[in-house]
Amino acid sequence: MIDQKWVRNLELVFRYDRLENPRFHATYPAESAPEHFTFNRDAIGLNYWLAPSSVVKFSYETGNREDRALLLQFAIGF
């Protein structure tokens, strides 16, 4: 409903990921405990749609291990 075409092509995105090591189980010996880890990651970004099947993506990601990244991506769907 915005008159500016470039603003209509913007999309705000948020993603949450969680990764758990599936090899760890409570019945495993204690020495295998260091193999168990859980990793969470959040990302917030902005997508700009050039066409219905092509997009430029910019995002900022952070994780629970103090990992941070700025990403710039281009994607085409066909």
N, C-alpha and C positions, 0 to 999 in steps of 0.2 A: 504494500500500500504506500510505499515511498516513491516519490517521483524520480529520484536519482537512480539511474540504472546500476551504477557501480556499487551502491549501497545494497541494493536488492540482491546482488550476487554474493554478498558476504554471508558467512555462516559461522556462528560461535559453536565450538565443540568442547566436550569434556570427556575424558576416558579414565577409568580406574582398572588396574590390572592387579591380580594376586597370583603368585606362583608358590606352590608348596612342593617340596621334594617328595615324590610318592614312594621312594624306596625305604623311608624310615617308618618303623612300626614300633609300638611300645614294647613288644616282646624281643626286639633286637638287643644284643649286648650293648653295654654303655659306651664301648669304644666306637660304635657306629654313630653315636649321637652327633658328632661334628658334621656328618653328612646331611643332617636335617637342617633345612633352612626355609624360611618364608620370606618372600620378597613382595613388597607392595609398590606400585608405581601409579602416580597421578599425572595426567597431562591436560593442559588447557591450550586451546589453539583457535586459529582463525582460518577458515577456508575461503578461497575466492574462486567461484565457478566461472571459468572462461567460456564454457559451452556445457550443454547437458551431460557430456561424457568426459570432460577434462576439467581438472581442478588443481590449483596451487594451494599447498597446505603449509602453514607456519604454526609450530607448536613449541611449548616449553614443557619439559618433563622433569619430574623429580621423584626420587625413590627413597625408601627407608634406609638405604645405605649411603645417604648423602650424595647419590649420583644425580647430576643435573645435566640437561642437554637442551640445546636449541636446535630444532629441526626445520628444514625447508625441503619440501617434497613437491613433485609434480606427478600427477596420476592421470592416466587415460583409460577409460573403459570402452570395451568394444564387444 
